[in-house]
Amino acid sequence: MKLSLDNYIVDVLMRDLAEHEGRPSAFLVYLYLWRLTHGAEKLHTVSSYQEMAEGTGLSKSAVQSAVQLLKHRKLILITRKSRTSTPLYSVARPWLRRSKSS
């Protein structure tokens, strides 16, 4: 199976997260979640920090920090059924909204 990415992800987002934010881990987590959602033709996915750490090769703390940055940048949406449940992640593509209004 092939994984299809929006050009924006490689052309802009990669450099923005890795160079500007100094957080290549956030880019890896975004790609990981993209694969589990858009790559699998799903709207959202459930994934623990430990699962993301194992899937990306990052430490659990690096994943936690990356998730917080992605949430802050509105690149992912997080919902929970309860405070202690495993989060449900949706991967946002805010550049699509910007390009449509131009």
C-alpha positions as CSV (number, residue, x, y, z in Angstrom):
1,M,0.0,0.0,0.0
2,K,1.3,3.5,-0.9
3,L,1.0,6.4,1.5
4,S,-0.1,9.6,-0.2
5,L,0.8,13.0,1.4
6,D,-0.3,16.5,0.6
7,N,2.6,18.4,-1.0
8,Y,2.3,21.0,1.7
9,I,3.4,18.5,4.3
10,V,6.8,18.0,2.7
11,D,7.2,21.4,1.1
12,V,6.3,23.6,4.1
13,L,5.3,21.7,7.3
14,M,8.5,19.6,7.5
15,R,10.8,22.6,7.4
16,D,8.5,24.7,9.7
17,L,8.4,22.1,12.4
18,A,12.0,20.9,12.1
19,E,13.8,24.2,11.5
20,H,11.5,27.0,12.7
21,E,10.1,25.2,15.8
22,G,13.3,23.1,16.2
23,R,11.1,20.0,16.7
24,P,11.6,17.3,14.1
25,S,9.9,15.0,16.6
26,A,6.6,16.9,16.0
27,F,7.0,16.2,12.3
28,L,7.5,12.5,12.9
29,V,4.5,12.3,15.2
30,Y,2.4,14.2,12.6
31,L,3.4,11.7,9.9
32,Y,2.7,8.8,12.2
33,L,-0.8,10.0,12.9
34,W,-1.3,10.9,9.3
35,R,-0.6,7.3,8.3
36,L,-3.1,6.0,10.9
37,T,-5.8,8.4,9.7
38,H,-5.6,9.8,6.2
39,G,-3.3,7.0,5.1
40,A,-5.8,4.4,6.3
41,E,-8.8,6.5,5.0
42,K,-10.0,7.1,8.5
43,L,-11.1,10.3,10.2
44,H,-9.4,9.6,13.5
45,T,-7.3,7.0,15.4
46,V,-6.8,6.0,19.0
47,S,-3.1,5.9,20.0
48,S,-1.3,6.0,23.4
49,Y,1.9,7.9,23.9
50,Q,3.7,4.5,24.2
51,E,2.3,3.3,20.9
52,M,3.4,6.5,19.2
53,A,6.8,6.2,20.8
54,E,7.2,2.7,19.5
55,G,5.8,3.6,16.1
56,T,8.2,6.6,15.6
57,G,11.3,5.5,17.5
58,L,11.0,8.5,19.8
59,S,11.0,8.5,23.5
60,K,7.6,8.8,25.3
61,S,8.5,12.2,26.6
62,A,9.5,13.4,23.1
63,V,6.1,12.2,21.8
64,Q,4.2,14.0,24.6
65,S,6.0,17.2,23.9
66,A,5.4,16.8,20.1
67,V,1.7,16.2,20.7
68,Q,1.4,19.3,22.8
69,L,3.0,21.4,20.0
70,L,0.9,19.8,17.3
71,K,-2.2,20.5,19.4
72,H,-1.1,24.1,20.0
73,R,-0.5,24.6,16.3
74,K,-4.0,23.1,15.6
75,L,-2.4,20.4,13.4
76,I,-4.1,17.7,15.4
77,L,-7.4,17.6,17.3
78,I,-7.6,15.5,20.5
79,T,-10.8,14.2,22.1
80,R,-11.3,11.9,25.1
81,K,-14.3,9.9,26.3
82,S,-13.1,10.6,29.8
83,R,-10.1,12.2,31.5
84,T,-8.2,8.9,31.8
85,S,-9.1,7.3,28.4
86,T,-6.7,6.9,25.5
87,P,-7.0,10.0,23.3
88,L,-8.7,10.0,19.9
89,Y,-6.6,11.9,17.4
90,S,-7.8,13.6,14.2
91,V,-5.2,15.1,11.9
92,A,-6.0,18.6,10.6
93,R,-5.0,20.1,7.3
94,P,-5.4,23.9,8.1
95,W,-3.6,24.8,4.8
96,L,-6.6,23.6,2.9
97,R,-8.9,26.2,4.5
98,R,-6.3,28.9,3.8
99,S,-5.9,28.1,0.2
100,K,-9.6,27.9,-0.5
101,S,-10.2,31.4,0.8
102,S,-7.4,32.9,-1.3
